[in-house]
Amino acid sequence: MEQGERGESETKLNKFALACAIVASMISVIFGYDTGVMSGAQLFIQEDLHISDAQVEVLAGILNFCALIGSLAAGRTSDYIGRRYTIVLASLIFFVGSAFMGYGPNYPVLMTGRCIAGIGVGFALMIAPVYSAEISSASHRGFLTSLPELCISIGILLGYVSNYFFGKLTLRLGWRLMLGVAAVPSLALAIGLLKMPESPRWLVMRGRLADALKVLRLVANSTEEARSRFESIKSAVGIPQSCSDPVIDPPKPPHGGGERALWKELFLKPSPTVRWIFLAAVGVHFFEHAMGIEAVILYSPRILKKAGIVDKDKLLLFTVGIGLTKTVFILFATFLIDKVGRRPLMLISTGGVMLSLTALGFGLTMAEHSAVRLAWALDLSIAATYIYIVFYSIGVSPLTWVYTSEIWPLRLRALGAGIGVAVNRLMNAVVSMSFISIYKAITIGGAFFMFAGISVLGWLFFYFLMPETRGKPLEEIEMLFDKRRKRPEVEIQTMNDHNRVAA
């Protein structure tokens, strides 16, 4: 009976860990807002500043190219100053970028603010899921690590709502308020984050063992669970189990010392296990945006214009509907990830994305090439867009961040996560900055048929190269990618993991 009560305690969601993950994920709300608000703001910016379609593409996509800088810097920064202060730094960068965009007297100043905000995006996308994963127990890691993606969707929805209401103000004032208002929560978050605890895994890496155990006692449901997780982390870092000193010299990485050794292990002489992890992480980030989500989020008003809707208020309300749908279904997915598993959700999600993109491409092709307005083509395009958002949101959207934040071994987690975010932002930028040019070259329907074809490749990639990680402690996940073991999806017995102390 006592053992059953202890097991139930260890699988219960810790409220303090939940609160920490929520606060850390607030940085993602600001990023989501910056992404969503631009879909409507660009309509007003183009009219006010008299810029071309090409300049709109650059304005939309430059955020992600600058995020490459932020994401590559964020990994090593978080290893040096800690996960918590890296989130504070991201908040301050967002504050400066939002202030520049809110001022925005001309296109160059607006671009400067967008670039600064982009660096903050790179930091935020890398650090929020890593921090959430490192304070979570195995039984709730999927839920807590998916919160940043949920917060991105909430931010996108708030951006759409901001478009609708600020769009009713004067042309000169409206879009500047849309972009500049994000500076207020950015500064407030930077101050609030100072009261949050540091990641226990980072503390162990820095040799601060007593501080790490103190944090683990807060985010675990029992002293026994905290102690077990503490010992697992020590073992992964290379600290002897017998060591009980409160502070020690930071342990040297088992594969050599310094940042150069980590880059060498990742790129020059990776083991088969690290090579598979790298391929899985980069592939998941690549396909998240190669399936066309940025085209739908940023350019949904243009999609509806092609389908036959021209009223600006209706276009903005449509984007609000997309944002609300995305938020609701990502919230739904957060409760499924730890119950259904990563792999099944990703395959179901990608299959639905494939079919809905095909339907959207067909509907837009018929609407664009018809001499008369086809009501059924318009209805099909709208329905396919919403179905696409539903399937994308229950799997691909949250699982990209959950999966890639948990599969890296601790010594490579910050660097690997940063590289993954760099690939993610690169693909985001490529899609957002080329979509208008692509649909002008092959028609808007043809563009979505192209995304559907890429989704087929994504489904095959996930099927063959994405082992299940549900219920596994972070310190054990690396073994799932060892080819000398049996196929992970066959070997894992996740139901038994509930009886193991979470790590």
TASUL-V173881 format. One record per residue. RES is the residue in one small letter. OMEGA is omega in whole degrees, -180 to 180 (* if undefined). NEAR is the number of other C-alpha atoms within 8 Angstrom. Layout:
res=RES omega=OMEGA near=NEAR
res=RES omega=OMEGA near=NEAR
This chain:
res=m omega=179 near=4
res=e omega=179 near=5
res=q omega=179 near=6
res=g omega=179 near=7
res=e omega=179 near=8
res=r omega=178 near=8
res=g omega=178 near=12
res=e omega=178 near=8
res=s omega=-177 near=9
res=e omega=179 near=12
res=t omega=178 near=11
res=k omega=-179 near=7
res=l omega=179 near=7
res=n omega=-174 near=9
res=k omega=180 near=7
res=f omega=176 near=8
res=a omega=177 near=13
res=l omega=-179 near=10
res=a omega=179 near=8
res=c omega=-180 near=11
res=a omega=179 near=14
res=i omega=180 near=10
res=v omega=179 near=9
res=a omega=-177 near=13
res=s omega=180 near=13
res=m omega=177 near=11
res=i omega=180 near=15
res=s omega=175 near=15
res=v omega=-179 near=15
res=i omega=176 near=14
res=f omega=179 near=12
res=g omega=178 near=15
res=y omega=180 near=16
res=d omega=179 near=13
res=t omega=-175 near=11
res=g omega=-175 near=16
res=v omega=-178 near=16
res=m omega=-179 near=12
res=s omega=178 near=14
res=g omega=-177 near=12
res=a omega=-177 near=12
res=q omega=178 near=9
res=l omega=-179 near=8
res=f omega=179 near=11
res=i omega=-179 near=11
res=q omega=-180 near=11
res=e omega=-175 near=8
res=d omega=-176 near=8
res=l omega=177 near=8
res=h omega=179 near=7
res=i omega=-176 near=9
res=s omega=176 near=7
res=d omega=180 near=7
res=a omega=178 near=6
res=q omega=176 near=8
res=v omega=177 near=11
res=e omega=-179 near=12
res=v omega=179 near=9
res=l omega=-180 near=10
res=a omega=-173 near=11
res=g omega=-176 near=13
res=i omega=177 near=14
res=l omega=-175 near=15
res=n omega=175 near=14
res=f omega=177 near=12
res=c omega=177 near=13
res=a omega=175 near=17
res=l omega=179 near=15
res=i omega=-179 near=11
res=g omega=-176 near=14
res=s omega=179 near=18
res=l omega=178 near=14
res=a omega=-173 near=10
res=a omega=-177 near=15
res=g omega=-179 near=15
res=r omega=177 near=10
res=t omega=-179 near=10
res=s omega=175 near=13
res=d omega=-178 near=10
res=y omega=-174 near=6
res=i omega=179 near=8
res=g omega=-179 near=12
res=r omega=-176 near=13
res=r omega=-178 near=13
res=y omega=175 near=10
res=t omega=176 near=14
res=i omega=176 near=16
res=v omega=179 near=13
res=l omega=178 near=9
res=a omega=180 near=14
res=s omega=180 near=14
res=l omega=177 near=11
res=i omega=176 near=12
res=f omega=-180 near=16
res=f omega=-179 near=14
res=v omega=-180 near=12
res=g omega=180 near=15
res=s omega=179 near=16
res=a omega=178 near=11
res=f omega=-178 near=14
res=m omega=178 near=16
res=g omega=177 near=12
res=y omega=172 near=9
res=g omega=179 near=10
res=p omega=-178 near=6
res=n omega=-175 near=7
res=y omega=180 near=8
res=p omega=179 near=6
res=v omega=178 near=11
res=l omega=178 near=13
res=m omega=178 near=11
res=t omega=178 near=11
res=g omega=180 near=14
res=r omega=178 near=15
res=c omega=179 near=13
res=i omega=177 near=13
res=a omega=179 near=15
res=g omega=176 near=15
res=i omega=176 near=17
res=g omega=177 near=14
res=v omega=180 near=16
res=g omega=177 near=20
res=f omega=-175 near=16
res=a omega=-177 near=13
res=l omega=180 near=11
res=m omega=-166 near=15
res=i omega=-175 near=14
res=a omega=179 near=14
res=p omega=178 near=16
res=v omega=179 near=14
res=y omega=-179 near=13
res=s omega=180 near=14
res=a omega=-174 near=13
res=e omega=176 near=9
res=i omega=-173 near=13
res=s omega=168 near=12
res=s omega=-178 near=11
res=a omega=-174 near=13
res=s omega=-179 near=12
res=h omega=-177 near=11
res=r omega=180 near=13
res=g omega=-180 near=13
res=f omega=-176 near=11
res=l omega=-179 near=13
res=t omega=177 near=15
res=s omega=-179 near=14
res=l omega=177 near=13
res=p omega=179 near=15
res=e omega=175 near=12
res=l omega=-179 near=12
res=c omega=174 near=13
res=i omega=-180 near=14
res=s omega=176 near=14
res=i omega=178 near=14
res=g omega=177 near=16
res=i omega=179 near=16
res=l omega=178 near=15
res=l omega=176 near=11
res=g omega=178 near=16
res=y omega=178 near=17
res=v omega=177 near=9
res=s omega=176 near=11
res=n omega=-174 near=14
res=y omega=-175 near=11
res=f omega=178 near=8
res=f omega=178 near=11
res=g omega=179 near=12
res=k omega=176 near=7
res=l omega=179 near=8
res=t omega=-177 near=7
res=l omega=-176 near=9
res=r omega=-176 near=7
res=l omega=-170 near=8
res=g omega=-175 near=12
res=w omega=178 near=14
res=r omega=175 near=12
res=l omega=177 near=10
res=m omega=-174 near=14
res=l omega=-173 near=14
res=g omega=-175 near=13
res=v omega=-180 near=9
res=a omega=180 near=13
res=a omega=-176 near=13
res=v omega=179 near=8
res=p omega=179 near=8
res=s omega=-180 near=14
res=l omega=180 near=11
res=a omega=-180 near=8
res=l omega=-180 near=12
res=a omega=179 near=13
res=i omega=-178 near=8
res=g omega=-177 near=8
res=l omega=-178 near=12
res=l omega=179 near=9
res=k omega=-178 near=5
res=m omega=179 near=8
res=p omega=177 near=7
res=e omega=176 near=10
res=s omega=180 near=14
res=p omega=180 near=13
res=r omega=176 near=11
res=w omega=180 near=11
res=l omega=178 near=13
res=v omega=178 near=14
res=m omega=180 near=10
res=r omega=177 near=9
res=g omega=-179 near=11
res=r omega=-171 near=12
res=l omega=-179 near=12
res=a omega=179 near=9
res=d omega=180 near=10
res=a omega=180 near=14
res=l omega=178 near=12
res=k omega=179 near=8
res=v omega=-180 near=12
res=l omega=177 near=14
res=r omega=177 near=11
res=l omega=-174 near=9
res=v omega=175 near=13
res=a omega=-177 near=13
res=n omega=179 near=12
res=s omega=178 near=9
res=t omega=-180 near=8
res=e omega=179 near=6
res=e omega=179 near=13
res=a omega=180 near=14
res=r omega=-180 near=10
res=s omega=178 near=10
res=r omega=179 near=12
res=f omega=-179 near=11
res=e omega=178 near=9
res=s omega=179 near=10
res=i omega=178 near=11
res=k omega=-180 near=12
res=s omega=-179 near=10
res=a omega=-178 near=9
res=v omega=180 near=13
res=g omega=178 near=9
res=i omega=180 near=9
res=p omega=-180 near=7
res=q omega=-177 near=7
res=s omega=-178 near=4
res=c omega=-179 near=6
res=s omega=179 near=4
res=d omega=180 near=7
res=p omega=180 near=8
res=v omega=177 near=8
res=i omega=173 near=8
res=d omega=180 near=6
res=p omega=-179 near=8
res=p omega=177 near=10
res=k omega=178 near=6
res=p omega=-178 near=10
res=p omega=-178 near=7
res=h omega=-179 near=7
res=g omega=-175 near=8
res=g omega=171 near=10
res=g omega=-178 near=7
res=e omega=-179 near=6
res=r omega=180 near=7
res=a omega=180 near=10
res=l omega=177 near=13
res=w omega=179 near=9
res=k omega=179 near=10
res=e omega=-176 near=11
res=l omega=-172 near=11
res=f omega=-173 near=7
res=l omega=-178 near=7
res=k omega=180 near=7
res=p omega=172 near=11
res=s omega=177 near=7
res=p omega=179 near=8
res=t omega=-180 near=12
res=v omega=179 near=10
res=r omega=179 near=10
res=w omega=178 near=10
res=i omega=180 near=12
res=f omega=-180 near=10
res=l omega=180 near=8
res=a omega=-178 near=10
res=a omega=-180 near=12
res=v omega=180 near=11
res=g omega=179 near=9
res=v omega=178 near=11
res=h omega=180 near=13
res=f omega=-174 near=11
res=f omega=179 near=11
res=e omega=-178 near=12
res=h omega=178 near=13
res=a omega=178 near=13
res=m omega=169 near=11
res=g omega=-177 near=10
res=i omega=-178 near=9
res=e omega=178 near=11
res=a omega=-179 near=11
res=v omega=-177 near=10
res=i omega=-175 near=11
res=l omega=-170 near=12
res=y omega=179 near=10
res=s omega=175 near=12
res=p omega=179 near=12
res=r omega=178 near=7
res=i omega=-179 near=10
res=l omega=176 near=12
res=k omega=178 near=10
res=k omega=-180 near=11
res=a omega=175 near=12
res=g omega=178 near=9
res=i omega=-176 near=9
res=v omega=-179 near=8
res=d omega=-174 near=6
res=k omega=179 near=6
res=d omega=179 near=7
res=k omega=179 near=9
res=l omega=-179 near=14
res=l omega=177 near=13
res=l omega=177 near=10
res=f omega=179 near=9
res=t omega=175 near=12
res=v omega=178 near=11
res=g omega=177 near=8
res=i omega=180 near=12
res=g omega=179 near=13
res=l omega=179 near=10
res=t omega=-180 near=11
res=k omega=-179 near=12
res=t omega=-178 near=13
res=v omega=-175 near=8
res=f omega=171 near=11
res=i omega=175 near=15
res=l omega=177 near=9
res=f omega=-178 near=9
res=a omega=-179 near=12
res=t omega=180 near=14
res=f omega=-180 near=9
res=l omega=-170 near=9
res=i omega=-178 near=14
res=d omega=179 near=15
res=k omega=-177 near=6
res=v omega=-177 near=8
res=g omega=-177 near=12
res=r omega=-173 near=14
res=r omega=180 near=11
res=p omega=-180 near=8
res=l omega=-179 near=12
res=m omega=-179 near=12
res=l omega=177 near=12
res=i omega=-179 near=10
res=s omega=-178 near=14
res=t omega=176 near=16
res=g omega=178 near=11
res=g omega=177 near=12
res=v omega=179 near=15
res=m omega=-177 near=12
res=l omega=-178 near=9
res=s omega=177 near=12
res=l omega=177 near=15
res=t omega=178 near=11
res=a omega=179 near=11
res=l omega=178 near=15
res=g omega=180 near=15
res=f omega=-179 near=10
res=g omega=-179 near=13
res=l omega=177 near=15
res=t omega=179 near=12
res=m omega=-179 near=10
res=a omega=-176 near=14
res=e omega=-175 near=8
res=h omega=179 near=6
res=s omega=179 near=8
res=a omega=179 near=4
res=v omega=-180 near=4
res=r omega=-180 near=7
res=l omega=-178 near=9
res=a omega=-178 near=6
res=w omega=179 near=6
res=a omega=176 near=12
res=l omega=179 near=13
res=d omega=179 near=8
res=l omega=-180 near=11
res=s omega=179 near=14
res=i omega=-179 near=10
res=a omega=-179 near=8
res=a omega=178 near=12
res=t omega=-180 near=12
res=y omega=178 near=10
res=i omega=176 near=11
res=y omega=-179 near=12
res=i omega=180 near=11
res=v omega=-177 near=11
res=f omega=179 near=13
res=y omega=-174 near=13
res=s omega=-179 near=15
res=i omega=-177 near=14
res=g omega=-173 near=16
res=v omega=-174 near=12
res=s omega=-180 near=12
res=p omega=-173 near=15
res=l omega=176 near=12
res=t omega=-175 near=11
res=w omega=177 near=12
res=v omega=-172 near=14
res=y omega=-174 near=11
res=t omega=176 near=12
res=s omega=-175 near=13
res=e omega=-173 near=10
res=i omega=-178 near=12
res=w omega=170 near=13
res=p omega=-172 near=10
res=l omega=-176 near=10
res=r omega=-177 near=8
res=l omega=-169 near=9
res=r omega=-177 near=11
res=a omega=180 near=15
res=l omega=-180 near=10
res=g omega=179 near=11
res=a omega=179 near=14
res=g omega=178 near=14
res=i omega=177 near=11
res=g omega=178 near=12
res=v omega=178 near=15
res=a omega=176 near=14
res=v omega=180 near=12
res=n omega=-179 near=12
res=r omega=178 near=13
res=l omega=179 near=11
res=m omega=177 near=11
res=n omega=-179 near=13
res=a omega=-179 near=13
res=v omega=-179 near=9
res=v omega=-175 near=13
res=s omega=-178 near=13
res=m omega=-178 near=12
res=s omega=-172 near=9
res=f omega=-180 near=10
res=i omega=180 near=9
res=s omega=180 near=7
res=i omega=-176 near=11
res=y omega=174 near=12
res=k omega=-179 near=8
res=a omega=-175 near=6
res=i omega=-176 near=9
res=t omega=-177 near=10
res=i omega=176 near=14
res=g omega=178 near=14
res=g omega=179 near=11
res=a omega=-179 near=13
res=f omega=170 near=13
res=f omega=177 near=12
res=m omega=178 near=8
res=f omega=178 near=12
res=a omega=178 near=14
res=g omega=177 near=9
res=i omega=179 near=11
res=s omega=176 near=15
res=v omega=178 near=11
res=l omega=178 near=8
res=g omega=-180 near=10
res=w omega=179 near=11
res=l omega=178 near=8
res=f omega=-179 near=10
res=f omega=-178 near=12
res=y omega=-173 near=9
res=f omega=-170 near=6
res=l omega=-176 near=8
res=m omega=178 near=9
res=p omega=180 near=10
res=e omega=180 near=10
res=t omega=-175 near=11
res=r omega=174 near=12
res=g omega=-179 near=10
res=k omega=173 near=11
res=p omega=-179 near=10
res=l omega=-176 near=11
res=e omega=-179 near=11
res=e omega=-173 near=8
res=i omega=180 near=14
res=e omega=-178 near=13
res=m omega=180 near=8
res=l omega=-178 near=10
res=f omega=177 near=12
res=d omega=-176 near=9
res=k omega=179 near=8
res=r omega=177 near=4
res=r omega=178 near=8
res=k omega=178 near=7
res=r omega=-174 near=8
res=p omega=-176 near=11
res=e omega=177 near=7
res=v omega=-172 near=6
res=e omega=-171 near=7
res=i omega=175 near=7
res=q omega=-169 near=6
res=t omega=179 near=9
res=m omega=180 near=5
res=n omega=-177 near=7
res=d omega=-180 near=9
res=h omega=179 near=12
res=n omega=179 near=6
res=r omega=177 near=7
res=v omega=-178 near=10
res=a omega=179 near=12
res=a omega=* near=12
